Amino acid sequence: MTEYTKYVIALREVARVGPKGFAQLILHYGTPDNVYNSTLEELTSLPRMSAGKAREILASQKKLKEIENQMDVLAAQDIGIITVLDENYPPLLQQIDDPPPLLYYKGKFPLNEKTGVALIGTTNPSTAGVGKAVAWGKELARQDVVVVSGLAKGIDGAAHLGCLNGKGKTYAVLGSGLFNIYPKEHEDLASEITKSGALISESPLNSPVSVGQLMARNRIVVGLSQAVVIVEEDSNSSGTSDAAQKAIEQGRPLFILESENKKSVEKWVKQGAILLKDTFEIEMLLQYI
């Protein structure tokens, strides 16, 4: 945390400024505290800044003392806060179009100078798909690679579990607040993850899960990773498809494992994904990135 953290929290959670709006404010004012020295007229002169939003921003400074108190409580609970203005903010994540201005985390984050690979896939995998996610998570752990995923049912959970079985470190990016683990049956898994890796969320701590937050977290999963691997996709894998598309947009290498879903494999190979057949090809993946 820095002297700017409370201002970032005020802008994000009280004034509800989005990532791109936050970037615009920093570009104009330099630091978030300077925003509060502004006038209503100056704020409304910024592109796409309504008078209502400008008033919300200026009024949010009334919560700064309350935010300071909350930060002390979180520190006592071992909840970390990192902002895009901090020196140790992950540089890969900072490169995306809309990096999260604020992240809450529980555990060890960031793990500096570590390679990160995202394992993504369906919440309704085949038995073979689960086995592949576990095997890849375990082998990546043995290669000292951080496994990044979203803690969801199916492929995500299996990837995290495989990594832990391999005595590795894994990041679980949530589509809810840290105090609302989703799905509930992964609470024990989440607890284990924090011992060597981290749970990460850009959402306020008590936020329930939502479709919007689940989709938004995909850019963070991809943004923390040097490469993205589709383990298994099905016709209902909208989250997987969204994350894979974000990998393409962000210029991150995209890989896909061979599976029975030939249409999915063909679709992503046509879009530039590299087909992988077994864990022995992890060496090739790591050399590629």
C-alpha positions as CSV (number, residue, x, y, z in Angstrom):
1,M,0.0,0.0,0.0
2,T,1.1,3.6,-0.6
3,E,-0.2,7.0,0.4
4,Y,-2.4,6.9,-2.7
5,T,-4.3,3.7,-1.8
6,K,-7.1,5.3,0.1
7,Y,-7.8,7.7,-2.8
8,V,-7.9,4.8,-5.3
9,I,-10.4,3.0,-3.1
10,A,-12.5,6.1,-2.8
11,L,-12.6,6.6,-6.6
12,R,-13.2,3.0,-7.4
13,E,-15.7,1.9,-4.6
14,V,-17.3,5.1,-3.5
15,A,-17.4,7.1,-6.7
16,R,-17.6,3.9,-8.8
17,V,-15.0,5.1,-11.4
18,G,-14.3,2.3,-13.9
19,P,-10.8,1.3,-15.0
20,K,-10.7,3.5,-18.1
21,G,-12.2,6.4,-16.3
22,F,-9.6,6.0,-13.6
23,A,-6.8,6.0,-16.2
24,Q,-8.2,9.2,-17.7
25,L,-8.1,10.9,-14.3
26,I,-4.5,9.8,-13.6
27,L,-3.5,11.0,-17.1
28,H,-5.0,14.4,-16.4
29,Y,-4.2,14.9,-12.7
30,G,-1.0,12.7,-12.3
31,T,-2.0,11.3,-8.9
32,P,-5.4,10.4,-7.4
33,D,-5.1,12.8,-4.5
34,N,-4.9,15.7,-7.0
35,V,-8.3,14.8,-8.3
36,Y,-9.8,16.0,-5.0
37,N,-8.2,19.4,-5.5
38,S,-10.1,19.9,-8.7
39,T,-13.3,21.8,-9.2
40,L,-16.6,20.6,-10.6
41,E,-16.0,22.7,-13.7
42,E,-12.6,21.2,-14.4
43,L,-13.8,17.6,-13.9
44,T,-16.8,18.0,-16.2
45,S,-14.5,19.4,-18.9
46,L,-12.9,15.9,-19.2
47,P,-14.2,13.7,-22.0
48,R,-17.3,11.6,-21.1
49,M,-17.4,13.1,-17.6
50,S,-21.0,13.9,-16.6
51,A,-21.8,16.5,-14.0
52,G,-23.4,13.7,-11.9
53,K,-20.2,11.6,-12.0
54,A,-18.1,14.6,-11.2
55,R,-20.2,15.3,-8.1
56,E,-19.9,11.7,-7.0
57,I,-16.1,11.9,-7.3
58,L,-15.8,15.1,-5.3
59,A,-18.2,13.8,-2.6
60,S,-16.3,10.5,-2.2
61,Q,-13.5,12.3,-0.3
62,K,-15.9,12.4,2.7
63,K,-15.3,8.7,3.1
64,L,-11.4,8.9,3.2
65,K,-11.2,8.6,7.0
66,E,-13.6,5.6,7.0
67,I,-11.5,4.0,4.3
68,E,-8.3,4.5,6.3
69,N,-10.0,2.7,9.2
70,Q,-11.1,-0.1,6.9
71,M,-7.6,-0.5,5.6
72,D,-6.3,-1.0,9.1
73,V,-8.9,-3.8,9.7
74,L,-8.0,-5.5,6.5
75,A,-4.3,-5.4,7.3
76,A,-5.1,-7.1,10.6
77,Q,-6.9,-9.8,8.6
78,D,-3.9,-10.3,6.2
79,I,-5.8,-8.9,3.3
80,G,-3.4,-7.1,1.0
81,I,-4.2,-4.2,-1.3
82,I,-2.2,-3.3,-4.4
83,T,-3.0,-0.4,-6.8
84,V,-1.9,0.2,-10.4
85,L,0.3,3.0,-9.0
86,D,2.3,0.7,-6.8
87,E,5.9,-0.2,-7.9
88,N,5.2,-3.9,-7.4
89,Y,2.0,-4.0,-9.5
90,P,2.5,-6.9,-12.0
91,P,4.0,-5.3,-15.2
92,L,2.2,-7.8,-17.5
93,L,-1.1,-6.8,-16.1
94,Q,-0.3,-3.1,-16.4
95,Q,0.1,-3.6,-20.2
96,I,-3.5,-4.5,-20.9
97,D,-6.0,-1.8,-22.1
98,D,-7.9,-1.6,-18.9
99,P,-5.8,-2.8,-15.9
100,P,-7.7,-2.9,-12.6
101,P,-6.8,0.2,-10.6
102,L,-7.2,-1.8,-7.4
103,L,-6.7,-5.4,-6.4
104,Y,-7.4,-7.1,-3.1
105,Y,-5.5,-10.3,-2.3
106,K,-5.1,-13.0,0.3
107,G,-1.8,-14.8,0.3
108,K,1.4,-14.1,-1.6
109,F,1.0,-11.6,-4.4
110,P,2.7,-10.7,-6.6
111,L,5.2,-13.5,-7.0
112,N,7.9,-11.4,-8.7
113,E,9.9,-12.8,-11.6
114,K,7.7,-15.9,-11.9
115,T,6.3,-17.2,-15.2
116,G,2.5,-17.4,-15.2
117,V,0.4,-19.6,-17.4
118,A,-3.4,-19.5,-17.4
119,L,-5.3,-22.8,-17.6
120,I,-8.9,-22.2,-18.6
121,G,-11.9,-24.3,-19.6
122,T,-15.4,-25.5,-19.2
123,T,-17.3,-25.8,-15.8
124,N,-18.7,-29.1,-17.1
125,P,-15.7,-31.0,-18.2
126,S,-15.3,-34.6,-19.2
127,T,-13.4,-37.0,-17.0
128,A,-10.5,-36.8,-19.4
129,G,-10.6,-33.0,-19.3
130,V,-10.4,-32.9,-15.5
131,G,-7.4,-35.3,-15.7
132,K,-5.6,-33.1,-18.2
133,A,-6.2,-30.0,-16.1
134,V,-4.8,-31.7,-13.0
135,A,-1.8,-33.1,-15.0
136,W,-1.0,-29.8,-16.6
137,G,-1.3,-27.9,-13.3
138,K,1.0,-30.4,-11.6
139,E,3.6,-30.3,-14.4
140,L,3.6,-26.5,-14.6
141,A,4.2,-26.4,-10.8
142,R,7.2,-28.7,-11.2
143,Q,8.5,-26.3,-13.8
144,D,8.2,-23.5,-11.2
145,V,5.4,-21.8,-13.2
146,V,2.5,-20.0,-11.5
147,V,-0.8,-21.5,-12.6
148,V,-3.5,-18.8,-13.1
149,S,-7.2,-19.6,-13.3
150,G,-10.6,-18.5,-12.0
151,L,-11.5,-20.9,-9.1
152,A,-14.6,-22.0,-11.0
153,K,-16.0,-25.5,-11.1
154,G,-14.5,-27.9,-13.5
155,I,-11.3,-27.1,-15.3
156,D,-10.3,-24.1,-13.1
157,G,-10.6,-26.0,-9.9
158,A,-8.8,-29.0,-11.3
159,A,-5.9,-26.8,-12.5
160,H,-5.5,-25.2,-9.1
161,L,-5.7,-28.6,-7.4
162,G,-3.1,-30.1,-9.8
163,C,-0.7,-27.2,-9.1
164,L,-1.1,-27.6,-5.4
165,N,-0.5,-31.4,-5.7
166,G,2.7,-30.5,-7.6
167,K,3.8,-28.3,-4.6
168,G,3.4,-25.2,-6.8
169,K,2.0,-21.7,-6.6
170,T,-1.3,-20.7,-8.1
171,Y,-3.4,-17.5,-8.5
172,A,-7.2,-17.7,-8.3
173,V,-8.8,-14.6,-9.7
174,L,-12.4,-14.3,-8.4
175,G,-15.6,-13.0,-9.9
176,S,-16.7,-12.0,-6.5
177,G,-15.3,-10.3,-3.4
178,L,-12.7,-12.1,-1.2
179,F,-15.3,-12.5,1.5
180,N,-17.7,-14.3,-0.8
181,I,-15.8,-17.3,-2.3
182,Y,-17.6,-18.7,-5.3
183,P,-18.4,-21.5,-5.7
184,K,-18.9,-22.3,-2.0
185,E,-17.6,-25.9,-2.4
186,H,-14.2,-24.4,-3.3
187,E,-13.7,-22.6,0.1
188,D,-11.3,-25.2,1.3
189,L,-9.4,-25.1,-2.0
190,A,-9.3,-21.3,-1.8
191,S,-7.8,-21.6,1.7
192,E,-5.1,-23.9,0.5
193,I,-4.2,-21.6,-2.4
194,T,-3.4,-18.7,-0.1
195,K,-0.6,-20.7,1.6
196,S,1.7,-20.5,-1.4
197,G,-0.2,-18.4,-4.0
198,A,-3.0,-16.0,-3.7
199,L,-6.7,-15.3,-4.1
200,I,-7.2,-12.0,-6.1
201,S,-10.2,-9.8,-6.8
202,E,-10.8,-6.3,-8.1
203,S,-14.3,-6.4,-6.5
204,P,-15.3,-4.9,-3.2
205,L,-14.7,-7.5,-0.4
206,N,-18.3,-8.4,0.2
207,S,-19.4,-8.4,-3.4
208,P,-21.5,-11.4,-4.5
209,V,-20.6,-13.1,-7.7
210,S,-22.1,-11.7,-10.9
211,V,-21.9,-12.5,-14.6
212,G,-20.3,-9.1,-15.3
213,Q,-17.6,-9.7,-12.6
214,L,-16.9,-13.2,-13.9
215,M,-16.4,-11.9,-17.4
216,A,-14.3,-8.9,-16.2
217,R,-12.0,-11.2,-14.2
218,N,-11.0,-13.0,-17.4
219,R,-8.9,-10.0,-18.5
220,I,-7.0,-10.3,-15.2
221,V,-6.5,-14.1,-15.6
222,V,-5.0,-13.4,-19.0
223,G,-3.2,-10.3,-18.0
224,L,-1.3,-12.1,-15.3
225,S,-0.1,-14.8,-17.7
226,Q,2.6,-15.1,-20.3
227,A,0.4,-17.7,-22.1
228,V,-3.1,-19.1,-22.0
229,V,-4.0,-22.8,-22.4
230,I,-7.6,-23.9,-23.3
231,V,-7.8,-27.3,-21.6
232,E,-11.3,-28.2,-22.7
233,E,-14.2,-26.2,-24.1
234,D,-17.9,-27.1,-24.7
235,S,-20.8,-25.3,-26.4
236,N,-21.7,-23.5,-23.2
237,S,-18.2,-22.2,-22.3
238,S,-18.8,-18.5,-22.8
239,G,-16.3,-17.6,-20.1
240,T,-13.6,-19.8,-21.7
241,S,-14.3,-18.2,-25.1
242,D,-14.2,-14.7,-23.6
243,A,-10.8,-15.4,-21.9
244,A,-9.4,-16.9,-25.1
245,Q,-10.5,-13.9,-27.1
246,K,-8.9,-11.6,-24.6
247,A,-5.7,-13.5,-25.0
248,I,-5.8,-12.9,-28.7
249,E,-6.6,-9.2,-28.1
250,Q,-3.9,-8.8,-25.6
251,G,-1.3,-10.5,-27.8
252,R,-0.7,-13.4,-25.4
253,P,0.2,-16.7,-26.9
254,L,-2.9,-19.0,-27.0
255,F,-2.6,-22.8,-26.8
256,I,-5.3,-25.5,-26.9
257,L,-5.1,-29.1,-25.8
258,E,-6.3,-31.9,-28.0
259,S,-9.8,-33.0,-27.0
260,E,-12.9,-34.7,-28.3
261,N,-14.4,-31.4,-29.1
262,K,-12.8,-31.2,-32.6
263,K,-14.9,-28.1,-33.6
264,S,-13.5,-26.1,-30.6
265,V,-10.0,-27.1,-31.4
266,E,-10.3,-26.3,-35.1
267,K,-12.0,-22.9,-34.3
268,W,-9.1,-21.7,-32.1
269,V,-6.4,-23.2,-34.3
270,K,-7.8,-21.1,-37.2
271,Q,-7.5,-18.1,-34.9
272,G,-3.9,-18.7,-34.2
273,A,-3.9,-21.1,-31.2
274,I,-1.2,-23.7,-31.1
275,L,-2.3,-27.3,-30.6
276,L,-0.7,-29.3,-27.8
277,K,-1.2,-33.0,-27.2
278,D,0.5,-33.9,-23.9
279,T,2.3,-32.5,-20.9
280,F,5.7,-33.4,-22.5
281,E,5.1,-30.3,-24.7
282,I,5.2,-28.0,-21.7
283,E,8.9,-27.5,-22.4
284,M,8.0,-26.3,-25.9
285,L,5.4,-23.9,-24.5
286,L,7.8,-22.4,-22.1
287,Q,10.5,-22.0,-24.8
288,Y,7.8,-20.3,-26.9
289,I,7.1,-17.7,-24.3
